[in-house]
Amino acid sequence: MRNRRRGGPVEAIGDGTFALNLSAQDRETMASLVDQLDELVASGPADPRLRRLFPVAYHDDPERDAEYQLLMHDELRRSRAASIATVREVLASSAPLEASQLHGFM
């Protein structure tokens, strides 16, 4: 039988900060998944698995949607890359998290 963590994966410390209670194996697994996601995002919006990350804005107007995608793709990609970087930073650190860091991680 595995030892259960006392407070769950996220625990309020009491001073406005939070502890991320993940084993080294859990952190490695999550980091691997984030690496895979990063590769997918870098491959571009043509990959059907990324439909939700690069959504269609105008379903019934392909011309307007193409314009939207042209304007927004880089911004959406940068936003996704920043989120991935935040997750990597949190997983690599054992320091307590501020509420804003926890929110960015989630």
C-alpha positions as CSV (number, residue, x, y, z in Angstrom):
1,M,0.0,0.0,0.0
2,R,1.3,3.4,-1.0
3,N,1.8,6.2,1.5
4,R,-0.8,8.9,1.0
5,R,0.2,12.5,1.1
6,R,-1.3,14.4,3.9
7,G,-2.7,17.4,2.2
8,G,-3.3,16.5,-1.4
9,P,-1.3,17.7,-4.3
10,V,-1.7,21.4,-3.4
11,E,-1.6,22.5,0.2
12,A,-2.1,26.0,1.7
13,I,0.8,26.7,3.9
14,G,-1.0,29.5,5.8
15,D,1.0,32.5,4.9
16,G,-0.7,33.0,1.6
17,T,1.6,30.6,-0.1
18,F,1.1,27.0,-1.3
19,A,3.1,23.8,-1.4
20,L,3.0,21.6,-4.4
21,N,3.1,18.0,-3.0
22,L,4.2,16.0,-5.9
23,S,6.7,13.1,-5.9
24,A,9.8,13.3,-8.1
25,Q,8.2,10.7,-10.3
26,D,5.0,12.7,-10.7
27,R,7.0,15.8,-11.5
28,E,9.0,13.9,-14.1
29,T,5.8,12.5,-15.7
30,M,4.2,15.9,-15.8
31,A,7.4,17.5,-17.3
32,S,7.4,14.8,-20.0
33,L,3.8,15.5,-20.9
34,V,4.5,19.3,-21.0
35,D,7.5,18.6,-23.3
36,Q,5.2,16.6,-25.6
37,L,2.7,19.5,-25.6
38,D,5.4,22.0,-26.4
39,E,6.4,19.9,-29.4
40,L,2.8,19.8,-30.6
41,V,2.4,23.6,-30.2
42,A,5.6,24.2,-32.1
43,S,4.3,22.0,-34.9
44,G,1.6,24.5,-35.7
45,P,-2.1,24.8,-35.8
46,A,-2.5,22.3,-38.7
47,D,-2.3,19.4,-36.2
48,P,-5.9,18.4,-35.5
49,R,-5.0,17.7,-31.8
50,L,-4.4,21.4,-31.4
51,R,-7.9,22.5,-32.5
52,R,-8.8,23.7,-29.0
53,L,-5.5,25.7,-28.6
54,F,-5.9,27.4,-32.0
55,P,-9.7,27.6,-32.3
56,V,-11.7,28.5,-35.4
57,A,-13.1,32.0,-35.0
58,Y,-15.5,32.1,-38.0
59,H,-17.0,28.7,-38.7
60,D,-19.1,29.9,-41.6
61,D,-16.6,32.4,-43.2
62,P,-13.3,30.7,-44.1
63,E,-11.8,33.9,-45.5
64,R,-12.4,35.9,-42.3
65,D,-11.2,32.9,-40.3
66,A,-8.0,32.7,-42.3
67,E,-7.4,36.4,-41.6
68,Y,-8.1,35.9,-37.9
69,Q,-5.7,32.9,-37.8
70,L,-3.0,35.0,-39.5
71,L,-3.4,37.9,-37.0
72,M,-3.7,35.7,-33.9
73,H,-1.6,32.7,-34.4
74,D,1.7,34.1,-33.1
75,E,0.0,35.7,-30.1
76,L,-1.8,32.4,-29.2
77,R,1.5,30.5,-29.7
78,R,3.4,32.9,-27.4
79,S,0.6,32.6,-24.8
80,R,0.8,28.8,-24.9
81,A,4.6,28.8,-24.7
82,A,4.5,31.2,-21.7
83,S,2.0,28.8,-20.0
84,I,4.3,25.8,-20.7
85,A,7.3,27.7,-19.3
86,T,5.3,28.5,-16.1
87,V,4.5,24.8,-15.6
88,R,8.1,23.8,-16.2
89,E,9.3,26.4,-13.6
90,V,6.9,25.2,-11.0
91,L,7.7,21.6,-11.6
92,A,11.4,22.3,-11.3
93,S,11.1,24.1,-8.0
94,S,10.4,23.0,-4.5
95,A,9.8,26.5,-3.2
96,P,6.4,27.6,-2.0
97,L,4.1,29.1,-4.6
98,E,2.4,32.5,-4.4
99,A,-1.3,32.4,-5.4
100,S,-0.5,33.9,-8.8
101,Q,2.1,31.2,-9.5
102,L,-0.3,28.5,-8.5
103,H,-3.0,30.0,-10.8
104,G,-0.5,30.2,-13.7
105,F,0.5,26.6,-13.1
106,M,-3.1,25.4,-13.1
